Amino acid sequence: MRVWVWALAALMLLIGAPAFAQEVERARTPEWVQPPIVDVAVSAPDGAPIRILNQDEQTRFTAHGVDTYTLRRSRIQTAQGLGSLSTITASWSPPSQTIQVHSVRIFRGDQVIDALDGQEFQLLRRENNLESSMLDGVLTATLQPRDLRVGDILETAFTIHDTGGVLAPHRELLDGLNVGTVMDHYRARATWPSDMAMRFRGIGDWAEVRPRQAGNQWALEIEERDLQPARLPENLPPRFYLNRTAQFTDFRSWAEAAETMVPLYARAETLESGSPLTAEIERIRAENATPEAQTAAALRLVQQQVRYVALSMGEGGYVPASADDVWRARYGDCKGKTALLLALLHGLGVEAVPALVSTRLGDGLNERLPLIAWFDHIIVRVEIDGRTYWLDGTRPDDRDLAAIHPPSFHWALPVRAGADLEEIVVPPVEIPLNTITVTFDASTGLDAEGALHMDIAYTGDAATAFRRQVATIPAAQMQTLLMSAFDKGDQIKVGSVDTRYDEHDNTFHLLMTGTSRMAWIAGSGGRVLTLNDTILATPTQPARADLYAAWKDAPYSNAHPIRSQGRTRIILPNGGEGFRIEGSEQTIESGGYRLERTARIVDGVADITMTTTSLTDEVSAADMAAARTRNENLSGTVVRIRAPAGYAATAADRARLEAADSDVDDLIERAERLTEAEDFAGGLALLDAAVALEPDNSKARMARGEARLNNDDYAGAQEDYDHAADYDPADVDAVLGQGRVQLADGRPREAVVSFAVALRLDPGNVVGLWGRGTAYYQIGRLDRALDDFRALKTAAPHLIAGPSRELRILTRLDRRDEVRGLIAERLAETPTDYLALDAGLRLAKREGAPSRALPALDAALVVAPDNVDILALRGRARAAAGDANGARADFAAMRALTREDPVLLNNVCWAQALAGFDLDLALIDCDAAIAGAEEAGFIDSRGMVLLQMDRYAEAKTAYDQALVDRPNQPSSLYGRGLARLALGETAGRADIDRAVAIGADAPENFEVFLARHPELAP
């Protein structure tokens, strides 16, 4: 693609010279053109609409200008291709350019048809970007060859002569090849006199091309064959899209390029005698006390009182209109607005110079030759008290210099004597570009429906764009649009929507009020609200693979500069008394972003803020991979708000448990919401009412069966599922429910039958495969269990249960080679795969060599050093291998990452308890976790620590306490059974039997303890 084509698409400003003919001249091929290479073998049709057989581009630099000859031969292969080539177009920009057509021919078998015989080009003057206020003055000639057919080869040959306009005698050319379809043969050739100081440099695939001297001229030639369409990822930095680009220039430096433009702007900014702009300058000076305020006022005048119209035709290409002309017309392009702004600023005594920039091609500009063609825009560089500002008169609504962020153009060329490229450094944004604030009023109760207010605020350019767009939409239509945007189904009941614009700080607000309920979970340690979107996950982009695998090591472009913020405010009951925040404040830098989180309770309001700030406009492949790995191994906690253990339900809380006049469907729906919040008792009460209304309603029966199952009421759950199955023996869900109850109640043999029936009704049912496989595993039929879990792995590859159980069963069957193979396969794909690492440790311990698991664990922690789960595995492996110092270091690293979060503290305690290691520290960790929340799981961990310390009575007490809330927790039952046996209570055997009936793997957690106390082994 030639510079004159690029110029038409951008803001290239070719001007000057005498007027040339504005017609298409028909002429013979110039003598300086070398015969095109068109005798290459013609390829066979490939099914694409068109195929370019030959493209020949030849350029000649002379004292009179630049001549560019282009010949192309294309084969029409389909009806779609016929439509694409049915109109031939040629474009050029008078007065600096003229065009000659040499041939338009059709090759059909042995026939050669002259398409110009009896036809002429039709001349059009059309402004392609008129809707964008861009007038380029480009002329377009069109021709529709008669009788063009599929299978024809169409040849076109043109020459465009460019005098260079006001840039003459300077010569330059930007020649790029961007292949959009298959091209069999391409040649580019350029020549210039040996006494012309022309420089050349190639980019990408053409970087090694060099010109050669032949007699009294230099010649450069590029030839390519069998070119395929370029397939580049869309997330590369912009410089990567300039592959196969040639630069020609006679500028020796960027300073020469800048000096070419200096007189143009010096003339344009000079005010006429008696100019009305003098009064504007004095007004601005009188109304604003500081240079910063005066500069901002001048910029506002240019932006708000002069509309933008791009003028790229004639002398409008490079030559700016004068400041006075722009002010009189009240419109101008970037050049005219720049001249006006310079006149104002210089009149105010502010140091300012114009600066050429590229809006699209600035990335990597410092590595290229100096060409004016690189630039498509001009702005103003201002310096005040040593600080640099980049001001753009074409922007819509800049207010304060301090709020104007440097543009993302990478480099600028100041238009002044001796100038060189200057990097435009873009620092992180300090003020959020958008902020979402959600305020929920839970003051009447945790379960009560409360008022919700949402404010989505935009600043800067986004605010201006929203304000202008909203102004064009009728109020009723805007209400409809906003209601639709805020509608979140059952989550939020929207009451009202509105917009507001704050003029003083240029902020646009989208506002919504409504009502909602929050999902406070009823855990054993009290009510907890988990804010799942408060994990500090880095915005990442997927690894490049398949078609883009060749670019896997290239950097990624990154949205910059951006800063967004999300704030959640929850007004708590009882003034927030007794409520606590879990999840510490954090700041993380990863993958080109800074992530910040604050969380606190102030004056009865929980206030959580998440802020994401971009740091750079590109990220290396290695840093992006590290960010993805970090996201996959997040060990940071979410923010949780924990209600006081003795929280008393309010009247509004209790109201949601009342059946009132609800029908069955409404009762079931309300019960489901309570169950999602783990308020199983509340949900069960509503389902009892539903069943009382319609005893034979299978939906109500199965919903209550599920609620009873969650409440460990196995007899009641069995009754409901049996009733539903009796009512409809072909109801798969009812039969699956029977099996799940039997499995949970420690009746795996009955469960095998129920799940088998379900699978006969629905072969391949995922729950059925899981349930029957688990039941077989419980009764020791490992071969059949393996078949079911492998079938589950195929049917639902996204579920971890299939591969997890497969590894565990193969280990128990002592099929070690298969286990090693599966582990290696998973680790090759993901070195931090916890399932594989855990299986590796289990296998190594089974073989009596726990140290064999360490290399894989070490490798995983190199990739994800803060993964607490993998640290726990390595700590246990080191402890088992006798490396006390290493194990202690890993558990200490885990502890450092907990940030006093109860869940993570419990994980540290549990890992040490399993290893029987540093039990005094483990007990401290458990006590700290329980102090944060008296969860049954935390108390179970404490029981394990006490058991490992041989403090059996205390262990039994802890397990008793855990089993109050979780009566069928296998680890608590098994641990209490061992403690009771150690205390001489034979009833401990019943606890152990019950634990194994529910979970066959329960003994695994006690291997270290039983190794020390074999006398207590069942």
Protein Blocks (a to p, Z undefined) as FASTA:
>chain_A
ZZklmmmmmmcdceejidddfbdcdddddfklccddfkbccdddehiabdcfbdcddddd
dfkbccdddddddddfbfklmmmmmpccdddddfkbccddfbdcddehjbccdfkgopac
ddddddfklmnopaehpacdddddehiaehiacddddddddehimmlccdcdddddddfb
dcfbdcddddddfklccddddehjllmgccddehjaccdddddehiacddddfkbcfklm
mghiadddfbfbfklmmmmmmmmmmmmmpccehiaklmmmmmmmmmpmbfklmmmmmmmm
mmmmpccdddfehjllmmccdfklmmmnopacfklmmmmmmmmmmmnopacddddddfkl
mgoklmpccdfklpgcdcddddeehiacdddfkbmbdcblklpccdfehpacdddehiac
ddddddddfbdfbdcdddddfklojkbccddddddddehjllmmmmmmmmmpcfklmmmm
mmmmmpghjmpccfbdcddddfklopacddddddddddddddfkbccdddfklcccdddd
dddehjlmmmmmpccddddddddddddddddehhlpoiacehiaddddeehiacdddddd
eehiacdddddddfbfbdcfklmmmmmmmmmmccbdcddddddfklccdfklmmmmpnkj
adfklmmmmmmmmmmnopaklmmmmmmmmmmmmmmlmklmmmmmmmmmmnopaklmmmmm
mmmmmmmmmlmklmmmmmmmmmmnopaklmmmmmmmmmmmmghiaklmmmmmmmmmmnop
amlmmmmmmmmmmmmmmbmklmmmmmmmmmmnopaklmmmmmmmmmmmmmmlmklmmmmm
mmmmmnopaklmmmmmmmmmmmmmmlmklmmmmmmmmmmnopaklmmmmmmmmmmmnnop
aklmmmmmmmmmmnopakllmmmmmmmmmmmoccfklmmmmmmmmmmnopaklmmmmmmm
mmmmmmmlfklmmmmmmmmmmnopaklmmmmmmmmmmmmmlmmmmmmmmmmmmmlpZZ
